[in-house]
Amino acid sequence: MTSLSDLPIRDDLRGLSPYGAPQENVPIQLNVNENTHAIPEAVATDIVRALAIAVMGVNRYPDREFTDLRESLAAYLGHGLTPDNIWAANGSNEILQQTLQVFGGPGRSVLGFPPTYSMHSIIANATGTRWVTAERDSGYAISPETVVAAIEREQPDIVFLCSPNNPTGTALALETIVAAYDATPGILLIDEAYAEFADGDTALTLLEGRPRLIISRTMSKAFAFAGARLGYLAADPAITDALRLVRLPYHLSALTQAASVAALAHAPEMLAMVDDIKAQRDLIIATLPSLGYSPLPSQSNFVLFGGVADPHATFEALFEQGILIRDVGIPHHLRVSAGTEQETEIFLDALTSLKGHSTQSVADGVGRIQG
Ligand SMILES: *Cc1c(COP(=O)(O)O)cnc(C)c1O
């Protein structure tokens, strides 16, 4: 049998690891920041109706320009955006990939600020774009001075900023984004996957007059639509024109388009649990210190917490109780998604029961470290 290393793959892919967040069928899954609430049944019924109509036409290719969907997304975002400002793809991961296919690639670089979303560097590698990094300030913040110094030092073709940032939950001040934009002659992409959970302003307010700024969004998190795979961006119409150079024709299936348009018509219902999720997040943050952990402030639907003696052991001890959280590879830290009230209670109860037990003694299991 042939193994991966025997194949004539690209030299720059040798030795790399694929994305691999565990998908385990346990009762409490709080490891990939999904909205754990099921979508309302009335909305589901409407989506199925839209799918039934779309299915009747799948003998034809779908609308290559996904016009209805871009109209729905523009209306959802507001801020005076029109369909010309909108682009969509199969998850925001594909948005990031298409962006790097157009503006990155061999001989070009993208700057990121770890710890950040693990897919940023993986997509950089996959597109042959050099991934360069710079340090954050204390508390995982990034000041305008820090971002400008990094851009001047690295001279990247593209800058990726994630706000609120995964896995830390940190949101960036708009001053940092403006400073980054002014400092780079290249593309600035703000990954706003968790924007609906944040209290502060979105970078959408900065788009006007900034043709090199891209705001990436997704229906995977707050919108409770991760399984449908729909990510999108808002930018100057010239950016969407550029993306047409690399997108595969008909990349968004007629079913994806129909389901997404139907879901967006019910945006308030789809987002109805956001406040509840934020309340669970705040409850986790308020409770963890009494258990000896140090949670970071979060503007998203997850909490990164420090003070974990042995993250691997704690991960395994929770896993044995049917609770899946995330070891993001930051020493003495773990990340947990804020789910339903019941999931939060079960997670916090399990952590409480571990207190006093030595989680150090838990035997090593399979490696589950992923950013
Ligand atoms: C989850 C996440 C995404 C979402 O990816 P999709 O492909 O849209 O599901 C994008 N960016 C960040 C920072 C994320 O955490």
The ligand as an SDF file (V2000), in Angstrom:
LIG
                    3D

 15 15  0  0  0  0  0  0  0  0999 V2000
  -15.7300   28.9700   12.3670 C   0  0  0  0  0  0  0  0  0  0  0  0
  -14.9350   30.0450   11.7260 C   0  0  0  0  0  0  0  0  0  0  0  0
  -15.1160   30.3390   10.3770 C   0  0  0  0  0  0  0  0  0  0  0  0
  -16.2450   29.6460    9.6620 C   0  0  0  0  0  0  0  0  0  0  0  0
  -15.9180   28.8980    8.6060 O   0  0  0  0  0  0  0  0  0  0  0  0
  -17.0900   28.4200    7.6280 P   0  0  0  0  0  0  0  0  0  0  0  0
  -16.2990   27.8710    6.5150 O   0  0  0  0  0  0  0  0  0  0  0  0
  -17.8720   29.6360    7.2540 O   0  0  0  0  0  0  0  0  0  0  0  0
  -17.9160   27.4300    8.3610 O   0  0  0  0  0  0  0  0  0  0  0  0
  -14.4050   31.3560    9.8050 C   0  0  0  0  0  0  0  0  0  0  0  0
  -13.5350   32.0720   10.5300 N   0  0  0  0  0  0  0  0  0  0  0  0
  -13.3490   31.8390   11.8280 C   0  0  0  0  0  0  0  0  0  0  0  0
  -12.4290   32.6880   12.6040 C   0  0  0  0  0  0  0  0  0  0  0  0
  -14.0280   30.8070   12.4550 C   0  0  0  0  0  0  0  0  0  0  0  0
  -13.8300   30.5440   13.7510 O   0  0  0  0  0  0  0  0  0  0  0  0
  1  2  1  0
  2  3  1  0
  2 14  2  0
  3  4  1  0
  3 10  2  0
  4  5  1  0
  5  6  1  0
  6  7  2  0
  6  8  1  0
  6  9  1  0
 10 11  1  0
 11 12  2  0
 12 13  1  0
 12 14  1  0
 14 15  1  0
M  END
$$$$
